[in-house]
Amino acid sequence: MARVFQAIFSVIIGLLLCFSGIARDARQQRMKPKGIFLNDSVEVGKPVYFSLSVRHSPEADIFFPDSTFDFSPFELVAQRTFVSSTDARGTLDSAVYHLISFDVSKVQKLRLPVFVFQKKDCTAVYTAPDSVLLIKSNNIDIRKKPVLKEETRLVPLSSEFNFSMLIGSVALIIGVVGSIYWVFGRDIYKQWQLLKLQRRHLEYVRSFNRLMRSAREKHNIKDAEKAIIIWKNYLERLEKKPFATYTTREIIDNMPDDALADALKNMDSIVYGQSRSGNMDQYLEVLKTGATRLYRAKRKFVLDSPVA
């Protein structure tokens, strides 16, 4: 009798398991995920978007494909999932896949699964296939040989200023000039000082000789007076002292020379006394010689002094 009850119990358990499996399969069949392309067409290497959604019971655990899934003939670029929403009809989960394709088939199809978690495994429930058409606007037919067209018309190019070349040239010039100054800077500075001294001296000599010649030939005391003014101004620039405002005594104190002192005193008598003298040109020559002596001393000082 016990064996009979045991057999009946086994049959009942088997029937319950069978019915539960049938019920589970029925629920899975009622769960119909939807997958559609959001584009009607696709270009090679251009993005296309695929929407995947499923409505299920709130108790079910659903998983969507991720980057480990094979999306052939497409490749996954990115995936965006949305927050689940639940109402009287159940829970809605959805995601949008950013895909690209390098396939050149005219019609490209794709269907994706959703995975229903069971106690021991996951069951894949697929969407109906959806397709897109390939646009060949950027697709090159390699079977056709390219035809080269002759183009002889010159195309004018807009001129652009090469700032890199300018900066490089300026940097090179600065580097060369800096190197030259570093090596020869002191000598160059000395030569420049000597050149200025020489130029000023030549200008002075030219102006002084012209007035001295006019004073000698025309016995013109005014020209002699102008020559003395030019002489004082030159000494002022040469010695950095106010010779133009110095009296004869102050000039003699700064230039101790008997012949120069005698020439200055005699020129004062001629200029301020308006008296003519046959030795006026000799006195002027003494003044010129004294200025030349100071110029040479200044030149020697520049040559011998170190430049900081």
C-alpha positions as a Python dict, from the first residue, in 0.01 Angstrom:
ca = {
    (1, 'M'): (0, 0, 0),
    (2, 'A'): (289, 239, 81),
    (3, 'R'): (441, 178, -258),
    (4, 'V'): (114, 276, -427),
    (5, 'F'): (99, 609, -237),
    (6, 'Q'): (467, 675, -319),
    (7, 'A'): (404, 618, -691),
    (8, 'I'): (99, 844, -688),
    (9, 'F'): (300, 1121, -508),
    (10, 'S'): (583, 1101, -765),
    (11, 'V'): (334, 1133, -1052),
    (12, 'I'): (175, 1439, -889),
    (13, 'I'): (515, 1608, -834),
    (14, 'G'): (609, 1542, -1198),
    (15, 'L'): (283, 1689, -1321),
    (16, 'L'): (335, 2001, -1105),
    (17, 'L'): (687, 2051, -1237),
    (18, 'C'): (566, 2003, -1592),
    (19, 'F'): (286, 2255, -1548),
    (20, 'S'): (523, 2509, -1382),
    (21, 'G'): (763, 2477, -1678),
    (22, 'I'): (477, 2521, -1922),
    (23, 'A'): (357, 2826, -1727),
    (24, 'R'): (710, 2974, -1729),
    (25, 'D'): (743, 2919, -2103),
    (26, 'A'): (402, 3078, -2151),
    (27, 'R'): (509, 3386, -1954),
    (28, 'Q'): (828, 3409, -2159),
    (29, 'Q'): (629, 3381, -2479),
    (30, 'R'): (399, 3659, -2358),
    (31, 'M'): (711, 3873, -2289),
    (32, 'K'): (779, 4024, -2631),
    (33, 'P'): (1077, 4263, -2640),
    (34, 'K'): (1066, 4524, -2915),
    (35, 'G'): (1372, 4625, -3114),
    (36, 'I'): (1366, 4884, -3392),
    (37, 'F'): (1614, 5104, -3573),
    (38, 'L'): (1564, 5475, -3518),
    (39, 'N'): (1707, 5535, -3868),
    (40, 'D'): (1567, 5417, -4199),
    (41, 'S'): (1908, 5392, -4362),
    (42, 'V'): (2276, 5374, -4277),
    (43, 'E'): (2605, 5483, -4436),
    (44, 'V'): (2933, 5301, -4401),
    (45, 'G'): (3109, 5422, -4089),
    (46, 'K'): (2823, 5657, -3992),
    (47, 'P'): (2621, 5621, -3667),
    (48, 'V'): (2289, 5440, -3648),
    (49, 'Y'): (2069, 5395, -3339),
    (50, 'F'): (1875, 5085, -3227),
    (51, 'S'): (1604, 5100, -2959),
    (52, 'L'): (1539, 4799, -2736),
    (53, 'S'): (1248, 4785, -2488),
    (54, 'V'): (1053, 4518, -2296),
    (55, 'R'): (755, 4516, -2061),
    (56, 'H'): (760, 4247, -1791),
    (57, 'S'): (629, 4166, -1446),
    (58, 'P'): (790, 4365, -1166),
    (59, 'E'): (920, 4044, -1004),
    (60, 'A'): (1124, 3938, -1311),
    (61, 'D'): (1495, 4016, -1338),
    (62, 'I'): (1582, 4139, -1688),
    (63, 'F'): (1927, 4200, -1837),
    (64, 'F'): (2006, 4383, -2161),
    (65, 'P'): (2301, 4308, -2395),
    (66, 'D'): (2622, 4497, -2317),
    (67, 'S'): (2959, 4542, -2488),
    (68, 'T'): (3033, 4169, -2462),
    (69, 'F'): (2745, 4084, -2695),
    (70, 'D'): (2802, 4032, -3069),
    (71, 'F'): (2608, 4301, -3258),
    (72, 'S'): (2715, 4181, -3605),
    (73, 'P'): (2705, 4317, -3870),
    (74, 'F'): (2723, 4627, -3649),
    (75, 'E'): (2973, 4740, -3390),
    (76, 'L'): (2874, 4893, -3057),
    (77, 'V'): (2996, 5248, -2992),
    (78, 'A'): (2790, 5341, -2686),
    (79, 'Q'): (2485, 5234, -2489),
    (80, 'R'): (2231, 5443, -2300),
    (81, 'T'): (1985, 5284, -2058),
    (82, 'F'): (1678, 5447, -1906),
    (83, 'V'): (1521, 5424, -1561),
    (84, 'S'): (1254, 5154, -1527),
    (85, 'S'): (892, 5270, -1508),
    (86, 'T'): (615, 5058, -1354),
    (87, 'D'): (237, 5089, -1397),
    (88, 'A'): (-67, 4857, -1406),
    (89, 'R'): (65, 4690, -1723),
    (90, 'G'): (399, 4599, -1562),
    (91, 'T'): (755, 4731, -1564),
    (92, 'L'): (907, 4890, -1876),
    (93, 'D'): (1284, 4877, -1934),
    (94, 'S'): (1449, 5032, -2237),
    (95, 'A'): (1784, 5118, -2387),
    (96, 'V'): (1926, 5282, -2701),
    (97, 'Y'): (2239, 5145, -2870),
    (98, 'H'): (2474, 5366, -3071),
    (99, 'L'): (2607, 5147, -3352),
    (100, 'I'): (2820, 5178, -3666),
    (101, 'S'): (2857, 4943, -3960),
    (102, 'F'): (3136, 4879, -4209),
    (103, 'D'): (2939, 4614, -4392),
    (104, 'V'): (2848, 4689, -4755),
    (105, 'S'): (2537, 4467, -4772),
    (106, 'K'): (2234, 4644, -4919),
    (107, 'V'): (2007, 4536, -4633),
    (108, 'Q'): (2144, 4493, -4283),
    (109, 'K'): (1937, 4323, -4013),
    (110, 'L'): (1965, 4307, -3639),
    (111, 'R'): (1771, 4146, -3356),
    (112, 'L'): (1867, 4164, -2991),
    (113, 'P'): (1772, 3952, -2691),
    (114, 'V'): (1673, 4039, -2340),
    (115, 'F'): (1791, 3793, -2076),
    (116, 'V'): (1541, 3667, -1815),
    (117, 'F'): (1714, 3555, -1498),
    (118, 'Q'): (1607, 3215, -1359),
    (119, 'K'): (1732, 3044, -1048),
    (120, 'K'): (2006, 2855, -1230),
    (121, 'D'): (2049, 3030, -1566),
    (122, 'C'): (1928, 3310, -1795),
    (123, 'T'): (1688, 3264, -2084),
    (124, 'A'): (1731, 3482, -2396),
    (125, 'V'): (1414, 3619, -2550),
    (126, 'Y'): (1483, 3783, -2889),
    (127, 'T'): (1310, 4070, -3065),
    (128, 'A'): (1177, 4042, -3418),
    (129, 'P'): (1447, 4131, -3674),
    (130, 'D'): (1456, 4491, -3796),
    (131, 'S'): (1654, 4616, -4095),
    (132, 'V'): (1807, 4931, -4247),
    (133, 'L'): (1908, 5009, -4605),
    (134, 'L'): (2264, 5092, -4698),
    (135, 'I'): (2321, 5431, -4861),
    (136, 'K'): (2620, 5428, -5094),
    (137, 'S'): (2689, 5802, -5099),
    (138, 'N'): (3023, 5747, -4925),
    (139, 'N'): (3078, 5394, -5053),
    (140, 'I'): (3343, 5362, -5325),
    (141, 'D'): (3299, 5085, -5576),
    (142, 'I'): (3647, 4934, -5602),
    (143, 'R'): (3547, 4744, -5916),
    (144, 'K'): (3543, 5066, -6116),
    (145, 'K'): (3879, 5196, -6221),
    (146, 'P'): (3927, 5565, -6146),
    (147, 'V'): (3956, 5795, -6445),
    (148, 'L'): (4211, 6075, -6413),
    (149, 'K'): (4108, 6409, -6560),
    (150, 'E'): (4365, 6658, -6674),
    (151, 'E'): (4347, 6987, -6491),
    (152, 'T'): (4575, 7263, -6621),
    (153, 'R'): (4399, 7565, -6475),
    (154, 'L'): (4605, 7737, -6208),
    (155, 'V'): (4433, 7783, -5876),
    (156, 'P'): (4531, 8101, -5692),
    (157, 'L'): (4648, 8041, -5339),
    (158, 'S'): (4587, 8287, -5062),
    (159, 'S'): (4908, 8427, -4918),
    (160, 'E'): (4962, 8376, -4547),
    (161, 'F'): (5223, 8542, -4333),
    (162, 'N'): (5471, 8293, -4191),
    (163, 'F'): (5487, 8395, -3825),
    (164, 'S'): (5703, 8095, -3740),
    (165, 'M'): (5965, 8209, -3991),
    (166, 'L'): (5947, 8565, -3852),
    (167, 'I'): (5994, 8451, -3493),
    (168, 'G'): (6278, 8221, -3596),
    (169, 'S'): (6451, 8500, -3792),
    (170, 'V'): (6416, 8748, -3506),
    (171, 'A'): (6550, 8493, -3259),
    (172, 'L'): (6844, 8418, -3491),
    (173, 'I'): (6924, 8788, -3534),
    (174, 'I'): (6906, 8849, -3160),
    (175, 'G'): (7129, 8549, -3098),
    (176, 'V'): (7388, 8661, -3355),
    (177, 'V'): (7386, 9022, -3235),
    (178, 'G'): (7406, 8909, -2873),
    (179, 'S'): (7699, 8679, -2949),
    (180, 'I'): (7883, 8955, -3138),
    (181, 'Y'): (7823, 9201, -2855),
    (182, 'W'): (7935, 8945, -2597),
    (183, 'V'): (8265, 8890, -2779),
    (184, 'F'): (8333, 9232, -2934),
    (185, 'G'): (8099, 9456, -2733),
    (186, 'R'): (8370, 9653, -2553),
    (187, 'D'): (8573, 9716, -2865),
    (188, 'I'): (8260, 9815, -3059),
    (189, 'Y'): (8160, 10060, -2784),
    (190, 'K'): (8507, 10214, -2780),
    (191, 'Q'): (8509, 10250, -3157),
    (192, 'W'): (8168, 10415, -3144),
    (193, 'Q'): (8290, 10663, -2881),
    (194, 'L'): (8599, 10740, -3088),
    (195, 'L'): (8388, 10784, -3400),
    (196, 'K'): (8165, 11037, -3226),
    (197, 'L'): (8469, 11226, -3094),
    (198, 'Q'): (8622, 11238, -3442),
    (199, 'R'): (8299, 11351, -3609),
    (200, 'R'): (8246, 11632, -3359),
    (201, 'H'): (8610, 11740, -3387),
    (202, 'L'): (8595, 11754, -3767),
    (203, 'E'): (8274, 11961, -3753),
    (204, 'Y'): (8437, 12199, -3505),
    (205, 'V'): (8759, 12231, -3711),
    (206, 'R'): (8562, 12296, -4031),
    (207, 'S'): (8349, 12571, -3872),
    (208, 'F'): (8640, 12726, -3680),
    (209, 'N'): (8871, 12737, -3988),
    (210, 'R'): (8599, 12903, -4197),
    (211, 'L'): (8547, 13181, -3941),
    (212, 'M'): (8921, 13220, -3876),
    (213, 'R'): (8990, 13256, -4250),
    (214, 'S'): (8712, 13513, -4283),
    (215, 'A'): (8844, 13707, -3982),
    (216, 'R'): (9198, 13706, -4125),
    (217, 'E'): (9109, 13800, -4482),
    (218, 'K'): (8837, 14057, -4404),
    (219, 'H'): (8970, 14170, -4064),
    (220, 'N'): (8620, 14096, -3936),
    (221, 'I'): (8609, 14106, -3556),
    (222, 'K'): (8255, 13960, -3554),
    (223, 'D'): (8378, 13642, -3722),
    (224, 'A'): (8660, 13622, -3467),
    (225, 'E'): (8403, 13650, -3188),
    (226, 'K'): (8191, 13373, -3348),
    (227, 'A'): (8501, 13154, -3375),
    (228, 'I'): (8562, 13195, -2999),
    (229, 'I'): (8198, 13101, -2926),
    (230, 'I'): (8231, 12786, -3140),
    (231, 'W'): (8559, 12707, -2962),
    (232, 'K'): (8395, 12736, -2616),
    (233, 'N'): (8093, 12525, -2718),
    (234, 'Y'): (8320, 12253, -2850),
    (235, 'L'): (8524, 12248, -2526),
    (236, 'E'): (8199, 12227, -2329),
    (237, 'R'): (8087, 11915, -2517),
    (238, 'L'): (8436, 11765, -2504),
    (239, 'E'): (8510, 11819, -2134),
    (240, 'K'): (8148, 11817, -2001),
    (241, 'K'): (8213, 12154, -1834),
    (242, 'P'): (8027, 12485, -1888),
    (243, 'F'): (8303, 12655, -2092),
    (244, 'A'): (8041, 12862, -2274),
    (245, 'T'): (7966, 13053, -1952),
    (246, 'Y'): (8323, 13059, -1816),
    (247, 'T'): (8517, 13382, -1798),
    (248, 'T'): (8869, 13402, -1936),
    (249, 'R'): (9011, 13352, -1585),
    (250, 'E'): (8802, 13037, -1530),
    (251, 'I'): (8906, 12897, -1868),
    (252, 'I'): (9274, 12956, -1785),
    (253, 'D'): (9228, 12781, -1449),
    (254, 'N'): (9085, 12474, -1624),
    (255, 'M'): (9344, 12485, -1908),
    (256, 'P'): (9675, 12596, -1752),
    (257, 'D'): (9882, 12701, -2055),
    (258, 'D'): (10076, 13028, -2088),
    (259, 'A'): (10035, 13058, -2465),
    (260, 'L'): (9663, 12986, -2437),
    (261, 'A'): (9623, 13239, -2154),
    (262, 'D'): (9804, 13509, -2356),
    (263, 'A'): (9593, 13434, -2665),
    (264, 'L'): (9267, 13457, -2468),
    (265, 'K'): (9363, 13789, -2309),
    (266, 'N'): (9458, 13939, -2644),
    (267, 'M'): (9135, 13815, -2806),
    (268, 'D'): (8936, 13975, -2522),
    (269, 'S'): (9109, 14306, -2600),
    (270, 'I'): (9033, 14271, -2971),
    (271, 'V'): (8668, 14162, -2928),
    (272, 'Y'): (8562, 14389, -2643),
    (273, 'G'): (8792, 14680, -2736),
    (274, 'Q'): (8703, 14656, -3106),
    (275, 'S'): (9070, 14712, -3190),
    (276, 'R'): (9227, 14548, -3491),
    (277, 'S'): (9543, 14341, -3458),
    (278, 'G'): (9764, 14183, -3716),
    (279, 'N'): (9822, 13887, -3487),
    (280, 'M'): (9449, 13799, -3450),
    (281, 'D'): (9478, 13491, -3671),
    (282, 'Q'): (9779, 13373, -3467),
    (283, 'Y'): (9581, 13401, -3143),
    (284, 'L'): (9295, 13205, -3299),
    (285, 'E'): (9542, 12940, -3414),
    (286, 'V'): (9664, 12903, -3053),
    (287, 'L'): (9302, 12847, -2939),
    (288, 'K'): (9254, 12588, -3214),
    (289, 'T'): (9576, 12409, -3109),
    (290, 'G'): (9464, 12400, -2745),
    (291, 'A'): (9129, 12242, -2842),
    (292, 'T'): (9306, 11986, -3060),
    (293, 'R'): (9534, 11896, -2767),
    (294, 'L'): (9229, 11838, -2546),
    (295, 'Y'): (9069, 11624, -2821),
    (296, 'R'): (9375, 11402, -2842),
    (297, 'A'): (9389, 11364, -2464),
    (298, 'K'): (9021, 11269, -2460),
    (299, 'R'): (9077, 11014, -2737),
    (300, 'K'): (9368, 10857, -2548),
    (301, 'F'): (9154, 10840, -2234),
    (302, 'V'): (8879, 10649, -2419),
    (303, 'L'): (9131, 10404, -2567),
    (304, 'D'): (9301, 10335, -2233),
    (305, 'S'): (8997, 10320, -2006),
    (306, 'P'): (8820, 9984, -1953),
    (307, 'V'): (8453, 9960, -2049),
    (308, 'A'): (8219, 9812, -1788),
}
